[in-house]
């Protein structure tokens, strides 16, 4: 997996030049949540909903 700093820079450089700070922070938040989820899956830390 790419280093966190490089992933953040990649996300930011793909945004339009007039992107405000709120949008940048939101994109970084989403990136963090996706990374956390991917790491959980790799470690087998997942929870499947109960079936009815």
Residue pairs with C-beta under 8 A, 6 or more apart in sequence:
1 35
1 38
1 39
2 10
4 35
7 31
7 35
8 28
8 31
11 27
11 28
11 31
12 24
12 27
12 28
15 23
15 24
15 27
40 46
